[in-house]
């Protein structure tokens, strides 16, 4: 296993440089290869990850929990209903306390600032498992999947990703924001197609203004997918936006990823979805289950990439 990330937390993809992302992907490839061969290395033996959940989860909880077990550690599920946070304990006090018990904290919550505050007062690594603003672990796993499926060479400059175009079609949400950050860090081309009233955050776009980044915004899904190596979508109403679903269904009707939209993209394009999917809304069954889809490969790779992240953040003293 190579190198270690020389920083404490993973809150945003912008926390990483190219070398960090390279280390994550290289480590994930190694861990995945060893697992497929039945090789087990208990590299986090004796370590405990606390997992704070303010939002429900399938992939995040199972992949982090299984990943810690496979690395020889233990994952402790901490429901928001069971923590004193619900009764008014401050985030800072929670962070200081948990740091005395744990070797790392993963949190899946609403406010991005809460994760930043948790990390500021924690003496152990904090991993952002999702906020309303960003979803870095998801997009790291997705980019790893693109490299794997497109058989891209992995070097410290991530140069092969500069040849890739990702077309994101749908709500300009936390996943789209992390894709913008990934484009800034790797140089891949990103085309985002959303209705005007659901575009990505201007604040996030300003964050990457200093980079030579190729991010294009268009209201036309057909224009977005032209020349795309990957077509990516997500639900139209994310968690916390369920009350807007009826209105969003009206607005997003033209943004469905279906066979007609794929006819405007190269024949060898991949289709991705971060799941859970609302089949028949943002994506059709025949596309999600078709030959273009790598949806369940990217879901699997959450496990391998997050194992790499945990190892690189929590395993420094195993060198």
N, C-alpha and C positions, 0 to 999 in steps of 0.2 A: 504494500500500500504506500502510495507516494505522498509526500508533503503534508502540510497542515495549513489551514486557513489562518492567517496571521491577524485575526480580529476576533472579537468575542461573540458577536451575534449575527444572525441572518434575519433581518427585518424587511429588507428590500433587495431586489437584484442590483440596485445601485450601490449597495454595500460591498459588492464584489467587483473585482477587476477581472481581466481576461484570464490571468493566471489562476485565480480562485475558481472560476468556472471550469477551466481546463482540469484542475485538480479534482473537482467534484465529478466531472464526466469520466475522467480516467479511473477514479476510484470506483465509480458506479459500474463501469464496464468490467472491472476486475471482480467486484463483488458478485455481479450477475453471472459472470462466467463460472466462478467458483460454485455458486449455488446450483447452477444447472448441472454441474458435475458431481453434486452431492458433497462438496467440500464445505465444512463448517469451521469458521474461525471466531472464537468468542473474544473479539477485540474490545468489547465494552463490558467484559465480565465484572460484576460487582457494582456497576453503575446504574443509576436510576434516572429516568426521564419522567418529569411531571407533565401531564397533558391537561391543560385548562380548556374546557369547552363551554363557550357561551352560545354556540350555534351547533345544531345537529350535524352529524357527519357519518358517512360510510367509509369512503376512501381514506380520508385523513386519519381517522382514528385507527382503522384496521392496518393501514400501511405503517404508521409510526409504531403501533403496538407490536405488530408482527416483526418489524424491523429490529426493534430493541431486543426482542426475544432471540431472533436469529443471530444477533451480535453478542449474545450472552448476558445482556442486561435485563432490566425490568422497567416496564412502563406503567405508571400509576395514573389512572383516569380520575380527573378532578372535575366533577360537574359543577357548573355555576350555582346550582341550587344547594350544593353541599359546602361551598366555601363561605368564609366570613365576609368576602367581598359583597355578597348579597345583603349583608346586615350592616354595611357601612364601613368595614375596614378599608383603609386606603390601599391603592395599588402599590405604593411604595413600601408600606409595612408588610404586605403580602409577599412582595419580592424579597425583602430582607429576610423574612422568615423562611420561605421556601429555599432560599439559597443555602441555608444551614442544613437542609435535609437532602437536597437533590444535586445531581451533577449536570442537569440541563432542564429547561422548561420549554415546552411547545404550547402556544396559545392560539386558539381559533375564536375570534371575537368580532365585534362590530367596529369599534372606533380604532383607527390606526394609532392615534395618540396614546391609547392605553397600552399598546405593545411597546411603543417607544418609552413610555414611563416605566413599564415593567423592566425593560432592559437597562434603563438608566440606574435603577436601584438594585438590580440583581448582580451578584458576583459570579453567577454561573451563566453559560450561554443561553440565550433566548432565541427561539425559532418562531417566525411568523407562519402559522398554519393557515391563515386567511384573515384578512380584514375587509371591510367594505371598500377600502382603497386599493389594496394590492393582494396578489396571490403568488408570491415568488416561488414556492416549492412546486406549484403546478406547472408554471411556465419553464422552470428548469427541467422538470421531467419531460415536458413536451419537446423542448429543444433537443434533449438527449435522444428522444424517440426519432426526431427528424434525422439526426446524425446517423442513428442506427439503421433506419429504414432506407435512407438515401445513400447509405454506405459512404459517408463522408469521412475523409481523413481527419484525425484528431491531432492538432498541434497546439502549442501554447498560444499562438496568435488567433486560433479559431478561424483561420483564413477561409476554410471551406464554407463556412456559414455566410460569408459575404456574397456568395453566389446564389443564395436562397432568397426566395420571395414568399412571405406568408401573407395571405389575405384573410383578415378577420372580418366576419360578417355578422352584425347583430348589435347588441347593447354595448355601449362604451363603458364597460364596468371594470371591476378590479382585475379581471384576467386581461382585458385589453390594456390596462395601465401597465401591468407587468410585462406584456409583450412590447410596449413602447420602451420600457427600461432594457429589455433584452436586445432590442434593435440598437439602442444606444451603446450597449456594451460589446456587441459582437459585429455590428455592421451589416446585419441582414436587412433586407428591404421589407418594410411592413406597409401594407395597404389596409386601411380600416374603413369599412362601409357601415354607417349607422344613420338612422333618421336624425335630422338636425337637432331635435329636442333631446336626443339621447346620445349625443356625441361624448367622446372622452373628455376628461377634465383638462381645462386649459392650464391649470397649475402643473399637472403632470407633463404636459407638453413643454412648458417653460423649464421644467427641471432638466430636460435633455437638450435644451437650446444650445448649450456650449459644445455638444458633441456633433461630429459630422454624421448626422443620422438621417436615414432615408425613410421617413414616415409620411405617408400620403393619406389624406382624408377625402372620401368621396361619398356622396349619397347613393351612388349607383353600385349595387352588388356586382353587376356584370362587368363594369369597368375594374372593380377591385380584383376580381379573380383572373383577369387576363394575364397570362404568363406566370401564374402562381404555381409554386411547387407544393404549397399546402393551402387548403381552405379550412378555416377554423371557425367554429361557432360555439355559442353558449346559450343557456336559457334566456328568454326575453325578460323574465321577471325574477331577479335574483332573490335570495333570502332577505327578508325585510321589506321587499317590494311587492309582496303577494296581493296587497289591496289594489295595486295598479294593474293587475294582470289583464282585466277586461279591456281597459283602454290600450294597453300595450299590444294586445293581440290585433287590434285594429291598425295600429301604426306600423307594426313589424311584418305584416303579411307579405310584403314584397321582398323580405330579407330571409326567406326560408332557403336552406341549402337542400336542393333537390336536383334531379337529373337535368332539368332544363338549365339551371345555373351552372352545373358542371360542364355542359356543352360549350361554355364560353372559356373554359380553362383547359390547360394541356391534359392530354389523355393520361399521363402518368402522375397527375397530382394526387396528393394524399388528402384525406378528409379526417379532421380531428374534432373532438368534442371533449370538454373537460369533465362532463357528467356531474350530476345526473341529467339525463336528457328527457325532454318532454317530446316524445316521438309524435310526429304529425304536426308539430308547431315549428320550432326552429330547424328541424331536420326530419327528413322522411325516412321511413323504415328501410326502403330499398337502398338508400345512400348509406345509412348508418350500418347496415348489414352487408353492404356491397364490397366489391373488390377494391374500392378506393380507401375504405375505412381502416384506420389503425387505432380506433377509439379504445379498444380494450388492451392494445399494446401500450398505449400511453398511460392507461390506468395501472397496468402492472408496473410500469417504470417509476411510478410514484414510490413504490417500495424500494427499488434499487438506488434511486437518486437520494431519497431521504436517509437511507442507511449510510450513504456516502457523506451526506451533510452532518449527520449525528457523529459519525466517526471522526470527521475532520474537525468538528467543533469540540467534541467531548473527549477525544482520545489522545490529546496532545502528550500526556504523560506516559503513553504506551510505546514511545519510540525506543 
